[in-house]
Amino acid sequence: MLSTTHATWLQERLDQDAERRDTKRLVLAIAQQLRLDLHHPALVLAPVLGQTISLSNHQALEQWLTEQLNIQQIHAAEADFERLCSQLNQILSSEDW
């Protein structure tokens, strides 16, 4: 039988894993909604999103999303999809590609 400490640790771990999965799904949904081809070599999101250039487009978008969720103090499952899409679209529209 699990002790309370182990049960708490296990629950925290499960919650973290679920949050990561939800964040990854949200990243893909946002990319699909905005029709971003994250694998296209001409698309470099990292500097536009304020991330280090060494990150892939997927990593940069995921890090940006995580920052937005932290700012709003919400979990990925609670995120306002349309608002996040709008925010990202504004950032991308304001950049000179």
C-alpha positions in Angstrom: 0.0 0.0 0.0 1.2 3.5 -0.8 2.1 5.9 1.9 0.5 9.4 1.8 3.8 10.8 0.7 4.2 8.4 -2.1 0.5 8.7 -3.2 0.9 12.5 -3.2 4.1 12.3 -5.3 2.5 9.8 -7.7 -0.6 12.1 -8.1 1.7 15.1 -8.7 3.6 13.1 -11.4 0.4 12.1 -13.1 -0.9 15.7 -13.0 2.4 16.9 -14.6 2.2 14.2 -17.3 -1.4 15.2 -18.1 -0.5 18.9 -18.3 2.4 18.1 -20.7 0.0 16.1 -22.9 -2.6 18.8 -22.8 0.0 21.5 -23.7 1.3 19.4 -26.6 -2.2 18.9 -27.9 -3.0 22.6 -27.6 0.3 23.5 -29.5 -0.8 21.3 -32.4 -4.3 22.6 -32.3 -3.1 26.3 -32.4 -0.7 25.5 -35.2 -3.4 23.8 -37.2 -5.9 26.6 -36.6 -3.4 29.2 -37.8 -2.2 26.9 -40.6 1.4 27.0 -39.4 3.6 24.3 -40.9 5.9 23.8 -38.0 8.3 21.7 -40.1 8.7 24.2 -42.9 12.3 25.3 -43.1 11.4 28.9 -43.9 9.4 29.3 -40.7 11.5 30.3 -37.7 9.2 31.0 -34.8 11.8 31.1 -31.9 13.0 34.7 -32.3 9.6 36.0 -33.1 8.2 34.5 -29.9 11.1 35.7 -27.8 12.8 32.2 -27.6 16.3 31.1 -28.2 17.1 30.4 -31.8 18.2 26.9 -31.0 14.6 25.8 -30.4 12.5 24.1 -33.0 9.3 25.7 -34.1 7.3 23.2 -32.0 9.5 23.7 -29.0 9.3 27.5 -29.3 5.5 27.5 -29.7 5.2 25.1 -26.7 7.5 27.3 -24.6 5.5 30.4 -25.6 2.2 28.7 -24.8 3.6 27.5 -21.4 4.6 31.1 -20.6 1.1 32.3 -21.6 -0.6 29.7 -19.4 1.7 30.7 -16.5 0.9 34.4 -16.9 -2.8 33.6 -16.9 -2.3 31.1 -14.1 -4.3 28.4 -15.8 -3.8 24.8 -17.0 -3.8 23.9 -20.7 -7.2 22.1 -20.3 -8.7 25.4 -19.1 -7.1 27.6 -21.8 -9.2 29.9 -24.0 -8.2 28.5 -27.4 -9.5 31.4 -29.5 -7.8 34.0 -27.3 -4.4 32.2 -27.6 -4.8 31.8 -31.3 -5.6 35.5 -31.6 -2.6 36.5 -29.4 -0.3 34.4 -31.5 -1.8 35.6 -34.8 -1.2 39.2 -33.6 2.4 38.5 -32.8 3.0 36.8 -36.2 1.1 39.6 -38.1 3.2 42.3 -36.5 6.5 40.7 -37.6 8.1 41.3 -41.0 8.7 37.9 -42.5 
